[in-house]
Amino acid sequence: MSRIRKVVIPAAGTGSRFYPLTRAQPKEMLPILDKPVIHYVVEEAINSGLDEILIIVGAGKDAIINYFDKHSLDQKMDNYGLRDLPPIFFVRQREQRGLADALKYAEHFTGDDDFVVLLGDTIYKSKDNKTVTSKILSAYERFHHPLLAVEKVSKEKIKDYGIIDGEKIEKGIYKVKGVVEKPDPSKSPSNLGITGIYVLGSYFYDYLKMIKPGVNGEFQLADAYNLLVKGMEVIAAEIEGTRYDIGTKELWFNTFIEFSKNLSGNRTSK
C-alpha cells in the first residue's frame, strides 16, 4: 500500500459561536499565541507526511487563502515554516450545508487515493516527536480499514461530541458499530468521542451522496458513517496526545492560556 499523502481540511463553517467576531474573521484564523489555528492544523499535516493539502473554505473565508500566500517577511521569519510550505489548494463550499456536504467538494482532489481529514478548528499536541496524526496513520496501515480517531470524554462532555458505539479489539482499538451525534449522556453507547482525524478512501463519497439533510438542513458525517459500517469494517483508534478544540470562545481562550503557559515555561528554562 502506497503512503498516504493527501489531506483535506474543512474550514467552511460560519463560526456562529464566535459571532460577532466571525463577521470579519474566520474562526480558523483566531490566534493561538502568534499563529492562527489553521497554521497549527497545516503543520500537523506536514509533520505527519501529508504534503498534498486541500482546504475547503466558505463565504467570508478569504483570509485563510490570503494567509498562505507568499509574504515579503517569509524569508526573514523562516522559523515559522511558511517559506517552505508545499502547494496548498483551496475549494469553496457554495453554501453552508454541514461538514458532510463540505467533504463532497474534495472528491476531485483525492481521486482514487486514500486520504486524511483534519478539522480546521482542532489542534493536536503529541507527547513525543511523532505527531498524533502519524500515529493514527500507523494504526491505519495495520488494519487497512476506514479509521477514525477517538478519545475518552467526561460524562458532561458527551453531549458535545459524536460518540461511537464500539467493540474493543485491543488496547486503544475498537470496531465501530455505529455513531451517535451528541447523545444524551444517560443514553450514550460509550464515552469515546470522535476527535476530528479521519482516514478514508474514495468509496466514502458514495455514502456522502446517500445521506439526507438533518437539523438546519445540514448533512451530518455521523449519518454517512452509520451507512458505512453496514458495508465495511470501520476501526476507531484512541489518540496518543492532547486535543485542543477551538469550537467555542471558552475553549479557544483556554487553549490560548494553556499554550501561553508552555511558552512561559520555555522562556524560563532558557
N, C-alpha and C positions, 0 to 999 in steps of 0.2 A: 504494500500500500504506500503510495507516494505521500510525502509530508504535506500537511495542510498548510496553506499559505494565505488563504483568503479570510478576511474578517469583515463582517457587516456590523456597523454601529448605528443603531436607530437613535436619532436625536431630533425627532419631529414633533414631540408633544408640545402642548400650548403652555405648560408651566403655570397652570391656573392656581396652584397652591402658593406661588410666589407673586401673584398679582398684588399691586400694580407694577412691581419691578420688571416683570417679564413683558410688559408692553413695549419696552425698548431694548431688552437684553435677554437672550435665551438663557434658560436656567443652566444649560451646559457650559455657559461662559461665566458663571459665577466663580469668583476666585477662591481657591484654597491656597493660602499664602500668596505666592507671586505667580501662580499658574491657574488657568481656568480648569474646571473639572474635565472638560473634553480632552485637554492636554494629557492628563493622567491616564485617560482611557486609551488614547493612541499610544502612549508609552508602554502600557501594559501589553497591547497588541504586538508592538515591535519587539519588545523584550521577550515575547513568547514565540518569536519566529514567524509572526504573521506580518508579511510585508506587502500584501496586496489589500488595500484598505478602501472600503466604501462607507461613506457617512450619509445616512438618509436624513435630510432636513425638511422643514416645513416652512410655511409662510412666516416672515419675520425673523428668519434664522440666518440671514446673510452674514452676520458677524462671525459665525462658525467658519464659513467658507473663507472669509477675509483673513481670519486668524492664521490659517495655514498657507497663505500667500507668502512669497519671499518678502523679506523686510531688510531695510538698509542696516539695521542693527544686528542681524543674524550672525555676521562674521565676527563681530566684537563679543557677542554674548553666546559663544558656541557651547558653553556648558549646559545650555538648556536643550540642546539636541535638535533645534529647529532647522539648523543649517543643512543637516544631512537626512532629512525625512525622505522616505520613499514616496513615490507619487500617491496622492490621495484623491479619490474620485468622489463625486457628490451626485446625488439624485434627490429630487424634491417630491415629497408626498403631496399630491394635489389638494387633498383636503384631510382634515383630522378625523380619521376613522379607526383609530386604535393601533396598537403595536402589531397585531397580526396582519393588518392591511398594509402597514408600512413595509413589512418584510417582503411583501409581494414585489416591491419595486427593486429588489436585489436579484431577481431571477436571471436577468441577462448578464449581470456581473459575475455571479457564481457559476452559471452554466451547469456542466455536469460534475463539477468539483464539490467535494465536501468542504464545509466552511464553518467558521465560528461566528456566533453572535455575541457581542458585548454591548450591554446597555450603556447609553451615553451619559447616564447620571449616577454611575456606580464606580467607586474606586476600590481597588484591592491592594492590600499590603501583605506580602509574604513574610514568613518567619525566617526565611533563609534567602539564598541568592537565586533560587528558582522561583519564577512567578507563579501565582495562584493558577493562572490560565494554563501555563505549560504543564502543571501537574494534572489538571483536568484533561488535557490532551494526551498525557501519558496513559490515563485510565481509558480513554477512547481507543488508543492503539491496542490495548489489551483485549477489549470486548468487541470492537468493530460494530457497535450498535449506536443508534442515536443516544446522545448523552446530555444530561443537564446537571448543573451544579446546584447543590443544596447546602443548607446549614441548619442546625438546631436553633429554634427561636423560642423565646419565652411565651408562656400561655397568653399574656396580654398582647403580644405582638402577632399572634396567629392571624387575627382578623385583617392584618395589613398585607398579607402575603398570599401568593399562590402556594398551596400546600400539596405535597404528593401523598398519594396512598401507595406505600411501598412495602416490598417484602425484602428483608435483609438477606443479602447473599454472603457478604463477608464484612469485616470491619470497614465502615465508611462507604459501602457499596450496596445499592438497592435495585431491585427490579421494580419498575414503575407500573402500577396497575391503573392509575388514574390521577387526575389533577383537579383540585377544588380551588376555585378562585375566592380568596378572602373569606374563609368559612367562619361560622360561629365557633369559638374555641371549644365549646362543650360538645360539638358535633364533628370536630375536625378528625380526619383519619390518622393524623400524625402531627408531630411538631417540626417536620422537615420543610423549611421554606425555600422556595426557588430563589436563587441569588442573582441570576442575570447573566450566566455563561451557558451557552447552548452550543453543542456540536451536532451538525445536521448535514444532510445530503440533499440532492436535487429533488428526491421523492417528496420532500416536505411541502413543496409548493402545491402539489396536488391536494394535500389536506387543507392548506390555507384557502384554496379555492372552493372547498366543500362547505366551509362553515358559514353560518348566518350571523348577521349583526345582532348584538345583545343590547345591554344597557347603553343609553345615549347614542344608539346607532353604531357603536364601535365593535370591531371584530376582536375577540379575545383569543390570546395564544393558548389558553387552557383548553378551549374547545377543539383546537387543532390537535393538541396532544392527546386528548381523550379519544379522538378518532385514530391517531397514530398507534396508540398502544393496542388497538384491536387488530392491527395488521402487522405490527413489528414489535420486537422486544426493545424496550427502552430502558436505559440504565440511568441511575442518579448516583452522583459521587459527592461526598461531603468535601467542602473546600478546606484547604490547609492554609490558614491565614486569617486576616481580618477584612471584613467587607464594610465599606463606608457608603451608605445610601444617602444621596443628596436630594431625596424626593420631597422633603418639606423644609420650611425655614428652620425649624428646630434642629433637624438632622444636619442640615448644611452648617449651621452655626456651631454645633457640637463637633463636627468634623474639622472645621477651621481651628477651633480651640485645641483639639487633640493634636493636629499637625503643628500648631504653634508651640506646644509643649515639647514635641520632639526636636523642633528647631532650636529652642532654648537650650535643651539638653546637649545638642551637638555643639553649640557655641560655647557652653560651659566647659565641655571636655577638651576644647581646643585652648 
